[in-house]
Amino acid sequence: MLMTAEKRAASQSRRTPPDTARGSGMTLFSNPDFDGHEAVHAFFDEATGLKGIIAVHSRALGPGFGGCRMWPYESEAEAISDVLRLSRGMSYKNALAGLSYGGGKAVIIGNSKTDKSPELFEAYGRAVDALGGRYITAEDVGIKVADMKAAARRTAYVSGIGREGSQVGGDPSPNTAYGVYLGLKAAVRHKLGREDLTGLRVAVQGVGNVGFHLCRHLHGSGAEIVVADVYKPNVDRAREAFGAEVADPAAILFEDVDVLAPCALGGVINAETIADLRAQVIAGAANNQLGVEADGITLRRRGILYAPDYVVNSAGIITVAAEYDGDVTLDEVTARIGRIHERSLAIFERADREDRPTSEIADQMAREIIAEAA
């Protein structure tokens, strides 16, 4: 049975990221998203109003490396759940991408459109610096290059700023989108037997920086694009640039399309939404797209191929890690991003051989790499 419009809206328009849907009042160690994290640091600066959390999941492969997200969380519990899930995802992402970095993430509690200031991000830089290199930061949702440059005035443990001497760097969004495009093409090849995207309908949920660049690749490949975003200027830009069809944000997941690309926040693929999905492939940039691990099993039972998000969206961390290392050429970065296609295919094929969800296969592969390093 199809969900009502009210249920759809409730499922997708929560003010807090769906990847944080956990009970309030929860303690750290009893939180179901706590996964043996090495450290969780809270930081506060009264002068700028900075409030946030840095979580380091694992340093088995190297220092924790991952972006900083700014979001108006409704509670500290939701912020904690988000940073725990995101930092664990970075451990898995970095491991499968072959990087010599562990998993870390930061969240700042606040509205990125109204609460920012250079001084706030300088204070954030001091918080990162106080960890002595155990965590390296970069951009994520709500954060721009200028914000990281402000943080860089107070710490060297930052990337995504266009570091002097590096052939790569700055805003990682275009590369993130290209990596997602490669993973999406791999999924289409595996599930639909197509080497091209001509005439395929693709629904892109969220057309901010990454989603917009993904639309550019899709449009150039002849795909028909359906877009939705809660921020109208983003939708208008995609419609004008690519002739994209516009859908209601509350209905975009359920469009009659071949491919669904979630490129906003996480948790949108869940028990409430899976039954009404019409796409045969899910491949997008959003982190933590599955509400819970069991959702991967449900997708497989429904015959929907899921491209694990941290596999296909790893080009961003590949890029900022190369910038931070400083001795990686543009050709080397391009080659590393190109492996997203073959890595995705390997996961899909193994999932079929073992009759297991692709999400489960990817998690296992990442955990094996981390365990061997540890």
C-alpha positions in Angstrom: 0.0 0.0 0.0 1.3 3.5 -0.9 2.0 5.8 2.0 -0.2 8.8 2.4 1.2 12.2 1.5 1.2 13.1 5.2 3.3 10.1 6.1 5.7 10.8 3.2 6.1 14.3 4.4 6.7 13.3 7.9 9.2 10.7 6.8 11.3 13.1 4.8 10.9 16.6 6.3 12.1 16.2 9.8 14.1 19.2 10.9 16.8 16.9 12.2 18.8 14.6 9.9 17.0 11.3 9.5 20.4 9.6 10.3 19.9 10.8 13.9 16.5 9.3 14.6 17.2 8.1 18.1 15.6 8.6 21.5 16.4 11.7 23.5 18.1 11.4 26.9 20.3 8.6 25.8 23.8 8.3 27.3 26.8 7.9 25.1 27.8 4.3 25.9 24.2 3.0 25.8 23.6 4.7 22.4 23.0 2.0 19.7 25.3 4.0 17.4 28.2 3.7 19.8 30.6 1.3 18.2 33.7 1.1 20.3 34.6 4.7 19.3 38.1 5.7 20.5 37.0 9.1 21.7 34.1 11.6 21.7 35.0 15.2 22.4 32.5 18.0 23.2 33.6 21.6 22.6 32.1 25.0 23.5 33.1 28.6 23.0 31.0 31.1 24.8 32.2 34.1 22.8 31.1 32.8 19.4 28.3 30.4 20.5 30.2 27.4 19.1 28.8 24.1 20.3 29.8 20.8 18.8 31.2 17.3 19.0 34.1 15.5 17.4 34.1 11.7 17.3 37.0 9.6 16.4 35.9 6.1 15.6 39.1 4.3 14.7 42.8 5.2 14.2 43.9 1.8 13.2 44.7 3.0 9.7 45.9 6.5 10.7 44.5 9.7 12.2 40.7 10.1 12.1 39.8 12.1 8.9 36.4 13.3 8.0 34.3 16.4 7.4 32.5 18.8 9.7 28.7 19.1 9.4 26.7 22.2 10.7 23.1 21.4 11.4 20.3 22.8 13.7 19.9 19.6 15.8 16.9 19.6 18.0 18.8 17.9 20.8 22.2 17.0 21.9 21.2 13.3 21.7 20.5 13.7 18.0 23.9 15.4 17.4 25.7 12.6 19.3 23.9 9.9 17.3 24.8 11.7 14.1 28.5 12.1 14.8 28.8 8.5 16.0 27.3 7.1 12.8 29.1 9.5 10.5 32.5 8.8 12.1 32.0 5.1 11.9 31.1 5.6 8.2 34.3 7.5 7.7 36.3 4.5 9.1 34.6 2.2 6.6 34.9 4.8 3.7 38.6 5.5 4.2 39.4 1.8 4.6 37.7 0.8 1.3 39.1 3.8 -0.5 42.6 2.5 0.4 43.5 5.6 2.4 46.0 5.7 5.3 43.5 7.4 7.6 41.0 6.3 10.2 37.5 7.6 10.7 36.5 10.8 12.4 33.7 13.4 12.1 32.6 16.7 13.6 29.2 18.2 14.0 28.4 21.8 14.9 25.0 22.5 16.4 23.6 25.5 14.6 21.9 26.9 11.5 24.5 27.2 8.7 22.5 30.0 7.1 22.2 32.3 10.1 24.7 31.2 12.8 28.1 31.3 11.0 30.9 33.7 11.6 34.7 33.6 10.8 35.3 33.8 14.6 33.1 30.7 15.2 35.2 28.7 12.8 38.4 30.0 14.2 37.1 28.7 17.6 36.3 25.4 15.8 39.9 25.3 14.5 41.2 25.7 18.1 39.1 22.7 19.1 40.5 20.6 16.3 44.0 21.7 17.1 43.7 20.8 20.8 43.4 17.1 19.7 47.0 17.2 18.4 46.4 15.6 15.0 44.2 12.8 16.1 41.4 14.3 13.9 41.7 16.1 10.6 38.7 18.1 9.4 37.2 19.2 6.1 33.8 20.3 4.6 30.5 18.5 5.0 26.9 19.5 5.0 26.5 23.2 5.7 30.2 24.0 5.5 32.0 25.9 2.7 35.7 26.4 1.8 35.7 29.8 3.4 34.7 28.2 6.7 37.6 25.8 6.6 39.9 28.6 5.7 38.9 30.4 8.9 39.5 27.2 10.9 42.9 26.9 9.2 44.0 30.1 10.8 44.0 28.2 14.1 45.0 24.7 13.1 47.1 22.8 10.5 44.8 19.7 10.8 42.4 20.8 8.1 41.9 20.2 4.4 39.6 21.2 1.5 41.0 24.7 1.5 43.2 24.6 -1.7 46.4 24.0 0.2 49.5 25.7 -1.3 51.7 23.2 -3.1 49.1 20.6 -3.7 47.8 19.9 -7.3 44.4 19.1 -5.9 42.2 20.6 -3.2 39.6 23.2 -2.4 35.9 22.3 -2.6 35.6 18.5 -2.9 32.0 18.6 -4.1 32.7 18.2 -7.9 34.8 15.1 -7.3 32.4 13.6 -4.8 29.7 14.0 -7.5 31.9 12.4 -10.2 32.6 9.4 -7.9 28.8 9.0 -7.2 28.3 9.1 -11.0 30.8 6.3 -11.5 29.2 4.2 -8.7 25.7 4.8 -10.2 26.9 3.7 -13.6 28.3 0.5 -12.1 25.0 -0.2 -10.4 23.1 0.4 -13.7 25.4 -1.9 -15.5 25.0 -4.6 -12.9 21.3 -4.4 -12.3 19.9 -3.2 -15.7 22.6 -4.5 -18.0 23.2 -1.0 -19.4 26.5 0.5 -20.2 24.9 3.9 -20.9 22.3 6.1 -19.2 20.6 7.4 -22.2 16.8 7.7 -21.6 17.0 6.4 -18.0 15.0 8.4 -15.4 17.0 9.4 -12.4 15.5 11.1 -9.3 18.0 13.3 -7.4 16.9 14.1 -3.9 18.9 17.2 -2.9 20.5 19.4 -5.5 23.0 21.3 -3.4 26.7 21.3 -4.3 27.1 17.6 -4.8 23.6 16.9 -6.2 23.9 19.7 -8.8 27.3 18.4 -10.1 25.8 14.9 -10.2 22.9 16.3 -12.3 25.5 17.8 -14.7 27.0 14.3 -15.3 23.7 12.7 -15.6 22.4 15.3 -18.1 25.6 14.9 -20.2 25.0 11.2 -20.3 21.5 11.6 -21.7 19.6 10.7 -18.5 16.2 12.3 -17.7 16.4 14.0 -14.4 13.8 14.5 -11.7 14.9 16.8 -8.8 13.6 17.9 -5.4 15.1 20.1 -2.7 13.6 22.0 0.3 15.6 25.0 -0.8 13.8 26.4 -3.9 16.8 28.2 -5.5 18.6 24.9 -5.8 15.7 23.4 -7.7 15.4 26.5 -10.0 19.1 26.2 -10.8 18.8 22.6 -11.8 15.7 23.2 -13.8 17.3 26.0 -15.7 20.7 24.3 -16.3 19.5 20.8 -17.2 15.8 21.0 -18.0 15.1 18.9 -14.9 11.6 17.9 -14.0 10.7 19.1 -10.5 9.0 16.9 -7.9 7.6 17.6 -4.4 10.3 16.9 -1.8 7.8 14.7 0.0 7.3 12.5 -3.1 10.7 12.4 -4.7 11.6 9.0 -3.3 8.5 7.5 -4.8 8.9 8.8 -8.4 8.5 6.3 -11.3 12.3 6.2 -12.1 15.0 3.7 -12.8 17.5 5.1 -10.3 17.1 7.0 -7.1 20.0 9.2 -6.0 19.6 10.4 -2.4 22.0 13.5 -2.1 20.6 15.2 1.0 20.7 13.8 4.5 20.6 10.2 5.6 18.1 7.7 6.9 15.6 8.2 4.0 15.7 4.5 3.0 13.8 3.0 5.9 10.9 0.8 7.0 8.4 3.5 6.2 9.7 4.3 2.7 11.1 1.1 1.2 7.7 -0.5 0.4 6.8 2.4 -1.9 10.1 2.8 -3.8 9.8 2.3 -7.5 13.4 2.6 -8.5 15.4 -0.5 -9.3 18.7 1.1 -8.2 19.7 3.4 -5.3 23.0 5.2 -5.7 23.5 8.7 -4.2 25.8 10.9 -2.2 24.1 11.2 1.1 25.8 9.5 4.1 24.0 6.8 6.1 21.1 6.4 3.7 19.8 3.3 5.4 17.8 3.9 8.6 19.1 0.7 10.1 21.2 -2.2 8.9 18.1 -4.4 8.4 16.9 -2.0 5.7 19.7 -3.5 3.4 18.1 -6.9 3.8 14.7 -5.5 2.9 16.0 -3.8 -0.2 17.6 -7.0 -1.4 14.4 -8.9 -0.9 12.6 -6.3 -3.0 15.2 -6.7 -5.7 16.5 -3.2 -5.4 20.2 -2.8 -5.8 21.7 -0.5 -3.2 25.1 1.1 -3.9 26.6 1.5 -0.4 26.9 5.3 0.2 30.3 5.4 1.7 31.7 3.4 -1.3 30.3 5.6 -4.0 30.7 9.0 -2.3 34.3 8.4 -1.3 35.8 10.7 -4.0 35.5 13.7 -1.6 37.7 12.2 1.1 40.1 10.9 -1.6 40.5 14.5 -2.8 40.9 16.2 0.5 43.3 13.5 1.8 45.4 14.0 -1.3 45.4 17.8 -0.7 46.4 17.2 2.9 49.2 14.8 2.0 50.5 17.4 -0.5 52.6 15.0 -2.7 49.8 13.4 -4.8 49.3 14.4 -8.4 46.1 15.1 -10.1 46.5 12.0 -12.3 46.9 9.9 -9.2 43.7 11.3 -7.6 41.8 10.8 -10.9 42.9 7.1 -10.9 41.9 6.6 -7.3 38.5 8.0 -7.9 38.1 5.9 -11.0 38.4 2.7 -8.9 35.0 3.5 -7.3 33.4 1.9 -10.4 35.3 -1.4 -10.1 35.0 -1.4 -6.3 31.3 -1.1 -6.6 31.0 -3.9 -9.2 33.1 -6.2 -6.9 30.7 -5.5 -4.0 27.6 -6.1 -6.2 29.0 -9.4 -7.6 30.0 -10.7 -4.1 26.6 -9.8 -2.8 25.0 -11.9 -5.5 27.4 -14.9 -5.0 26.7 -14.9 -1.2 23.0 -13.8 -1.5 23.6 -11.0 1.1 22.9 -7.3 1.1 25.4 -5.1 -0.5 25.6 -2.9 2.6 26.5 -6.0 4.7 29.2 -7.0 2.2 30.8 -3.5 2.2 30.7 -3.3 6.0 32.4 -6.7 6.3 35.1 -5.8 3.8 35.9 -2.5 5.6 36.0 -4.2 9.0 38.4 -6.8 7.7 40.8 -4.0 6.5 40.6 -2.2 9.8 41.1 -5.3 11.9 44.1 -6.4 9.9 45.7 -2.9 10.4 44.9 -3.0 14.1 
